[in-house]
């Protein structure tokens, strides 16, 4: 049974949680392993477009199945909670190239506005390191910060942009 079919039932919260967490765990251990169709839905959406793709597909399917506005809102809210709870493994999967990285997903994962992100990029291009300062001030570990730098480095290589190297560790660029 596809994920959307389960979300029509009363126990939809546990199904969405189990499916999301199962997809993350599977992507960490056996990306192509056999699993339920509900987990496979989320796994395929994550690997083909990240969190944004999961949201898009759920929104589309909820509309097609004519779920109530309240149910749709509750599903979206729970998805955001699951993303926040799974922040570390999602970022690691992005750093490993298993989940594609995009700005919208990073903003959602780290709870930043687009204007905050743009200001940070502007500061970085001028040689400052506000992103790391912001991350440290908001309780992120060095390991999480290093994962973000991996994602940024991958993006820089892909777009052929050159920003200054991190002053405290020149080996990460």
N, C-alpha and C positions, 0 to 999 in steps of 0.2 A: 504494500500500500504506500503511495506517495505521501510525502510529508504533509501536503495541504489537506489531504483526506483525514489525517490524524488531528489536524488543528481544528477540525469541525466538532470534535468531541469534547466532553467536559474535562478530561484529563490532559488537555492540550499543552498546559505549562510543562508538565513533566516530560511529555513527548518532545517538545521543542528543546528543552534543556538537554535531555538525553541524546537527541539527534545532533545538536550543535557540539556538545562535548565529545560525542563519539566521533564526529567528523574531524575535529581538531586532533584527537588522540590517534586516529587512523592516519592522518596526514603526517604526524610525527613519527609513526612507526612503520606503516606499510601503506604507502600512498595508493597503491593499486589493489589492495586487498578486498576480498568479498565482504559485503556488509548488507544491511537492510536498505530498502529503497529510500527511506526517510533520511538516513545518514548519507546515502549516496547522493541524494539531491543537494544537501548542504555541501558535501565534499566537492561535487562538480561545480557548484556555483562559486565556492571559494577559490578553486584553482583556475577558474575561467575569468574571474573578475573581482575577486576579493569580497569584502564585506558589502560594498556597494552593489555587487551583483546579487548577493543574498537578499538584500533589501528590495532590489528591483523585482526579482523573481517572486518573492513573497507577496509584494504589493500587487503584482499582476495577477497572481493566482488567487489572492484573497478577493480581488475585484471580480474575477471570473466566477468564483464559487459563491459570490454574494454574501460574504461573511458580514456580520453587523459592523457598523462603524466602531462600536465599543470594542468588539473582539479584535478588529484590525489594529486599533490603537494599542490595546493590551499586548498584542503580538509584537508590534514594533517596539514598545517599551521593554518587553522582556528580551528581545534581541539585543538592544543596546546594553542591557545589564549583562547579558552573556558575553558580549564583546569586551566590556570592561573587566569582567571576571577572568577572561581568557587573554588578557592583554599581552602578557609575557610570551605564551606559546604562539600567538598570532604574529607578533613582531618577529619572533625567531623564524617562523615559517616564511615570513616576508624576506627576512635577511637571507634565508637559504634559497630563495627564488621559487618556492613551492606555491605561495600565494602571491599574485602580482601586487605590486605596490602602487598606490595612487594617493594623491594629496587628500582627497575626501576621506579615505579610510584612515589615514594617519591622523587627520583632524578629529575624527570620531574616536579613535582608539585613545588618543591623548587628551581629549576634551578641550581642544583649542579652537578658537575661531579662525576664520580665514585671514582676518586682518592681523591677528597675533602671529600667524605663520608667515605672512608676507613681510611683516616687520622684522622677524627673526632672519629670514632669508636676506633682507636688505642689509641688516647688521653684519651677517656673515660675509657678504660680498665686500664689505668695507673693512674686513679683517677682525672684527669683534667676535666674541663667542657667546652670544646671549642665549642661544638654544641650550647649551650645556648648563649655563647658569640657571635658566628657567627650570630645566629638568631636575637639577639638584635641589633647587628651592621647593619643588613639588614632590620630593621624596623618591625620585627614581634612582635606581642603583646604577653603579658604574657599568654593570653588565648590560642593563637595559639601554643606557646611553650608547655603549659600543654597538649594540644592535642597530640603533637608529643611524649611527654614523655609517655602518655597513650599507644600509638602505640608501642613504644620501650619496655615498661613494658610488654605488651601482648606478644611481640616477645620473650622477655627474658624468660617469663614463658613457652612459647611453646617450646623453644629450651633448657630450663633448664640451661641457663647461668646466672651467677651472677656478675653484675657490681656494683660498689659502689653506695650508695644512693645519691640523690641530696643533697648537703650540706645545701641548704636553705629551704628545705621542705622534711623531712624524711617520710611524710605520703603518698607521691605519689608512692612509690615503693612497 
